[in-house]
Amino acid sequence: MMSAIRYCCVIICCLVLGREILCAQQQERIAPLRIPLLLSGGFGELRETHFHTGLDMKTEGRVGLPVVCVKDGRVARVKVSPVGYGNALYVEHEDGLTTVYAHLLRFHPAVTEIVRQKQYENESFEVDMDMGEYGLVFKQGDTLAFSGNTGSSGGPHLHFEYRDTRTEAVLNPLLFVDIQDNEAPKVRACYLYHMVKDGCVERKKRFVPKLLENNRYDGGRVTVSAGKNGMGFYLTDIMNGSWNKLGVYRIVVEVEGKKHFELTVDTCLFECSCLVNELKDFELYRRARETVYRTFGHYITEVPGVKTEGEGWIEMQEGEEKRVAVRVADYNGNEAELCFTLVAKGAGSEKEREVLDYKCAHTLLKKEYRVVLGDSVLFASLPRMVVVDTMTLADGNRYDVFMLSSKEQPLRRPLRLEVSGDFNEKNVICRVTDRKMLDALDTKLGEEGMFAYTSCWGRYTYAVDTVAPEIKYLGVSGGMLKFTVRDNLSGIKAYRGEVNGKWCLFEYDAKSNLLTCRLREPAFVKGQNEIELSVWDRAGNEAKKRVACQRNN
């Protein structure tokens, strides 16, 4: 039975979203897996480009475990994709909530039949369909599907969500699912930031607090520059029986005994995904895989669950001292506490430089490159850098690289990058990664050249893609034809598989570059079968592969 505290949390959360759950109609929910629950990912965790919107439940390192309906409901949507959620199922419930089950191996046979009909009707593996008209209803405990590793999954698991059906706001599943855990979060390191006079923010200092007893940490006395200072905390959590580092549920920061910052992870909005890079330190996440929660920023109060005064800065005068207390907790109430004292010294001299004001729109030109930067696209003001320089990249070729910064930084909204010249569909704009590799953007032709949108501030160039994708036939295994498909630059855009001259369903797993086809598909006949596979990249290059195989029954 749901505890009184958790019951109140559900009601409060739903009222905040503008929807009441009728208590009398509540059906006690169950877990979506029939095994002891261990998490490899928690709700609201800081990921590369988004907040994690569900719980990642371990499936004992294997696929094929029954996934059950947690409450009576009807199947509202099914999506099949080679990336993202892979095979995903959406079930609506009468209390106004929707549950989502993702990375599935396969669906219930009734769902599978409908999906296959749509795939053959559209001649497409990818499907995103409204299932309302089919009236598929499942009772609590019924098997909906089987766990898998499809889409962008990094290993076998079940991704599980709760959403408000009307608004699609995502709710923390721990409001409804019990997880046994008595391990407190850990404070692994602290970072201090400073806003210099030109408005740019610089990370100044890292310190590791001393662990005392009872999950208490002491950071001692830490010097900062006079002026505006911000804090960031490298925090992790684990649960009993699991080694995976999870995110935290609540952070409360007090300065001189007054609440300064608070984060509570009860809900998330998809339209706020980009704000993950306002809350986290993007560079440390990329370089060191540290999940550093920052407590300041121009847009920090737009992050769901954040409350703070102003923008979260701590104003310090030279010689001033301020006592800081930080409490960090997981959903089960296991808590760690950190205390330290900030001591302000003189700010020191600062070099004058030209900056891009985060509030303003900017247009940057250099040679054939043009950047159109709308207002409030930057998270913070940045030093102005507009350079085109010749670089040798990882492929051994030399490119003219348009540099906006020496290191990548995320953007609040995408910017438009234009390259003038006489181009065709074989030309692609590319991001130059930290490893000096080309990462092709979705490039369009325009009146004066080509353009692309990007959510990253960094280095760019353009290249010509005239090489068709590579198709390799792996043979037949387990009653399935198997191919690998790869592209050297612009990426796989589409494919088509035919068996004996008829379209046939080939399933694509983008993370493993694997295309598979079951020999029991309708296009196959007993005896010899002729297979033709065509694959296109985003630059329009096409590759074909023809093979023959034998079906014995």
N, C-alpha and C positions, 0 to 999 in steps of 0.2 A: 504494500500500500504506500502511495506517495506520502512522504512526510508533510507535516503542516507547513514547514518552512518552504519546502519545494513547491507545494501547492500554491502558496501565496506568490512565489516568484513567477509561476506560470500566469496567474491572473494579472499581476502587475504588468508583466511584459506584454501581454495581449492587449491590455487597456491602453498602454503607451502606443501601440500600433493602431489603435482606434477600432478594436474588435474585441467583443466579449466572448468568452467561452462559457456556454451554459453548463453550470456545474452539474445539474441534475442529469445531463446527457453524457457526462464524461464516462468513458470506458477505460479502465486501467490499462495502460500500454505495456507491451512486452518488448523485449529486445529483438532486433531483426535477425540475430544468429542464435542458434541453439548450443553454443559453446561458451565457456567462460570468456567474458569480454576483456580484451587487451587492446589498447590503442597504440597505433603508430602515428597518429596525427590528431590534434585537438581542434576544437572550434575557435575561430578567430586568430589562428596562428599567422605569423608574418611570413608570407611566401614571396617569391620573386616579384610578382606583379599584382598580387591580390591577397586579401584576407582569406584564410581557409574557411569555407562555408559549411563544414560538416565535421563529423567524426570519421576518422579512418580506423576501421576495426580489423584487427588481424584475423587471418583465416588459416592459422597454423601452417603458413608457408605453402599452401596448396590452393587449387581452384576446385570448384564443383560442390561447395557446401550449400545446403538449402538456405535460401534467404526468405524469411517469412514476413507476412503482413503484420505490422505492429498493432493495427486497429482496423476494424471493419472499414472498407472503403472501396472506391471504384477506380479503375485505371483511367487516368486522365490524359497521359502523354507518354509516348515512347520515342526515344532518340537513339539512333545508331550512328556512330562516327568513328573514324580511325584515330582521332585525337580527343582531347578533353575527357569527358565522362565515358567515352566508349559506348557500351551498351547500357542505357539508363532507363529506368522505369519511374513514373510519377504516379502516386496514388492520392486521390483526394478523399478527405474524411468529413463527416457531417459537422464537426465542430469548427470548421473553417480553416483547418490546417492541411497541408500537403506533405507527404513524406517522399523522399527521393532516394533511390537505390542505384548506385553507379559502379562502373567497371565490371559489369556482370559478364559471366561466361555465356549464359544463354537465359532466355525467358521461359516462363511457363508455356507449355505447348499451345495453349489457346492464344496467347499473345504472339508467339513465334509464327503461327499460321497467318495471322493478320499482317505481321511485319513482312513476311516473305511475299505475300500477295502484293503489297505495296512496292517492295523492291523490284519485283518482276514487272509490275505495271509501269514503274518509272525507269526501269533499266538502270538502277543505281543502288549501290551498297548502302550509301548514306540515306538515312530516313529521319525525319522529325515530324511526327504526326500526332494530331489531336485524336484521342481514342474515345472521346465522349459518346460518339454515335454507336459504339459497339456494345456498350452496357456491360462491360466486364466487371463483376463485383467479386471481391475476395473477403473472406471472413478473417478475423484475427487468428493468427497461427497458420493460415494457409500458406503453402509454398508459392511465392511469386516468381522466383528465379533461382539461379545458382551463381555463387560468387565466382569472380574471375580476375582478370588482369588486363582488361581491354582499355583502349584509349591511351591517355598519357600516364597511366598508372606506372609507378616505379617498382611494383612487385604485387603479388597476390594480396588483395584486401577488399573490403567493402567500404565504399564511401557512402555515408548515410546522413541525410539532412531532414530538418523540419522547416517548412516555409509557411508564412501566412498566405493562404490561397489567393486572397484578393489583391494584396499589395506586393506579393513575392518577396517581402522582407524575410530574411533567413533568421531562424531562432536557434539558440544554443541547444542542441539535442540533450545536453545534460539536465535541462529543465524537465525532461521526460524519461531519461534513461539513467538507471543507477550504475555507477562505476565504483568498484571498491578501490580505495586509494588512501593511504595514510603517509605518503611521502611528501614532504614540504618542498616547494620550489627552491632553487639554488641561485644565489647572487654570485655570478662568476667574475664580473668586472664592472667598473664604473668609468664613464667617459664624461669629460667636461668640455663644453663648447663656449665660444665667445663670439659675439657680434662686433665686428670692427666698425670703425666710423663710417665706412662707405656702405654699410648694410650687408656685407657678405658675412657668412657664418663659417667659422673655422673650428675644427676639432683640435683642442689644445692638449689634453692630458688624459692618460689612462691610469687607473690604479685598481689594485685587487684588494678588497677588504679582507680583514682577518676573521676567520670563522671562530666564534666562541662556542658556548654550549646552547642547547635548545634552539637551534636554527637562528641564532642571533649573530650579526656581523658588525664589525667595527672598522670604519674607514679612517679613523684618526682625524688629523687636521690637514686640510688640502688647500693649497694656495691657488687663487684664480686672479685674473686681471680685473681691475675696477671697471664697472660698466655693466652691460647686459651679458649674463651668463646662462647657459642651458645645461641640462643634465641628460645623460642616457645610461641605461642599465642593461647589461648583458645578462639575461635571465633565461633559465631553463627549468623544466619540470619533468619528472618521470613518475610513472605509476608502478604500483607493486607488480612484479613479475615481468616488466617490460624495460628494455634498455633505451627505447626511443626517446629523444628529447622533444618534449611538448611545449606549447606556449603556456602562458599564465592566464588566470581568470581575472584577477583584480590587482591593481597597483594603486597605492595611496601614498602621496608624498606630502609631508608637512615641513614647512619652513618656519622656524621660530614658533612652533606650536600651533600654527595656523595651516589649514588644508590648502595646499598649493596646486596639486594635480591629482586627478583620479581617473582611472580607466576601469570600466567594468564590461566584460565581454558577454553580453546577453543576446545581442542581435547584430545583424550586418545587412547592408544594402549593396546590391550589385553595382549601382551607380557610384558607389564610394570606393570601388576597388583600387583606384589609383592612389587614394590617400594612404595606402599601406606604406608608401615611400615618404610620406610626411612623418609617420610614426616611427618607422625604423631607419636605421643608418644603412643606406643602400650600399655604400662602398664597403663597409665591414661585412655585410651579408655576402656580397660578391667575392671579396678577397679572402675573408677568414671564416665564412659561414657562421658568423656570430649574429644572433638575433638580439639586437640592441634596441630597446624601447626608449625613444626620445620623448621628453616631456615638454617640448617647446615647438614652436613653428607658427608661421603666419596663418596656416589653415588647420592647426591642430584641433581646434574646437569643432571642425567639420567631421572629424573621425567619430563614427558611432561609438557611444559609450564613454567619451572623453568629457571631463569637466575641468576647467582651469580658469584662473584669473588672467585676462588678457591673452597673450600668446605664450604664456608659460615661462617667460624670462624671469630671472632673479636679478634685480638691480643691486649692485654692490658699490659702496664708496670705499676709497682707499683707506685701509686700516680697519674696515668693518668686518665683523665676524657674524656668521649666521649658522645656527644649528639645523641640520637636516635629518629627518627620520623618514624611512621608506619601509612600507609594509607591502609584501607581495604574497598573494594567496592563490591556491588552486580552487576549483569549484567545491571540493569537499571541505574547504575551510582550513586546510593545512597551510601554515603561514611561516614566512621568514621575515626577519626585521633587520634593517641596516641603519646605522647611525654614523654621521660624520659631521665635521665642522668646516665650513667654507671660510677662508681667510683671504681678504682682498688686498692685493698689492697694486702698485702703480701700473697703469695701462701700457706705458711705454710708447715709443714713437711708431708711427705707421706710415708706410709709403703711399703716396697718392697714386691712384690707378683709375682707369676708366671702367665703369661697371655697367651691367645691364640691370636696370631696376625691375624687380619682379612684378611690380604693379602695371608696368607700361607695355605697350606693343612695340615691337622692333622689326626692322627689315635689315638684314645683313647681306652684303654683296661682296663677292670676291671671284674674279675671273668669270667663269660660266655658271657659278653657283649663286643661288639666291635662297635665303631663309626668310620665311614669313612667320613671325612669332607674334601671336595674339596677346592681348593683355591677360595677366594672371595665368600665364602658361608655366612660368617658372615657380618652383616652390620657394625659392629665395633668390636674392640678387646674386649675380655671378660676375667674376672678372670678364671683361670683354676680350674675346680672342677670335679673330677671323683670319685664318692662315690657310693657304694652299701650298703644300710642300710635297716633294717627291719621296715616296717611301717604297722599300722593297718588302712585300708582304710574304706570308707563309708559303704561297704557291711559287715563290721565286721570281715573280714578275714585279716590275716597277709601276706604280700608279701615282697619279696626282691626287693627293688626299686633302679634302676640305676639313680643317680642324676647327671646331668650335670650343674645344676643351681638350686638355691633355688626358683626362679621365672621364669615363661615362658618368652621367648623372641623370636621374629620372625626371620626367616632366609631369606636371599636373594635368595638362591636356596635350594632345599631339600637336607638333608643329608641321608646317608644310615646307618641304625641301624641293627646290626646283633646279633643274640643270638645262641651260639653253643650248641648242644645237640641233643638228639634223639626225634624228634617231628613229629607230624602228623597234618592233616588238622584241628583237633580240637583245636590246640594251636594258640593263637593270641598274637601279641605284642600290648601293650596298652600304651597310654599316661595317666599319672596320673594328673588329673586336679587340679586346685587350691582348689576345694572342696573335694579332695581325692576320686574322682570317676574315674572309668576306661572308657577310650574312645578308642575303638579298632581301630587299623590301618589296612590298607589293607595288610595282611601278606602273604608272599610267602615262600614255602619250598625251601631250597637250599642244596648244597652238604654237608655242615657241620652243618646245623641247619635250622634256618628260618631268614627272614629279612623283613624289611619294610622301606619305605621312609617317612620322616616327614619334615615339614616346620617350626617346632617349637623346640626351645632349652629349655629343661626342665627336667622332670622326667618320667621314663619309667619302665615298668615291663612286665611280660607276664602271661597269664592265660589260663585255659582250658575251652572251651565252649562245654559242652555236653547237654545243655538244649535247646530243640526245641522251636521255636517261639510259642507264645500264640495266638490262634484264638478265637475270641468271636463273636457269631452270635447275631446281634441286631434286626433281624426281617425285615419286609417289611414296608417301609414308602414312600409315594409319588410315588408308582409304582417302587420302587427300593429295591433290596436286599442290606443289609448293614452288614459289618463285621468290626471289629477292629483287627489289627494284630500288635503284639509287640514282640521284642526280647530283652533279658536281657543283651547281651554283644556284639556279633560281628555284629549285624544288619541284616536287611532283605536284601537278595540278589535277590530272584526271587519268583514268585508265578505262579500258574496255576489254572484257574477256568474252570470246566466242568459242563455242564447242560445236563442231559440225555445222558451222555457219549460223548458229543461233546464239543470242545473248545469254550469258550464263553468270550466275552470282559468284563473284570472287570477293572474298573478305580481305580487307586491308588493315594491317597493324602498322601504323606509321613509325612507332618507336623502334620496331625491329626490322623495318623495311620489308615486311613479309606479306606476300599475297598468296592466299590459299583458296582452293576450290574443292568441294566434296565430290567424289565420283558418283554419288547418288543423286546429284542434281539432274533435273528432267532432260537436259540437253544430251546427256551421255547415253550411249547405247551399248549393248553387250558386244564385245569385240573391240575392233580398232576405232579410236576416236581422234579427230584432228582438232587441235587447240591452237587458237591464235590470240595472242595478248598484245594489245597496243597501249603504250604509256606516253603521256605528254608532260613536258615540264611547263613552267609558267612563262617561258620565252617562246613557246610554240613548237619546240623541237619534239619530234616523235620517234619512238623506238618500237619495233615489232619483234615478236618472238613466236615462231611456229614450232610446235612439238606434236608428237603423237604418243598416245598411251593406250593401254589395253585395260578394258574392264571385263572381268570374268563372269560376273553375274548381274 
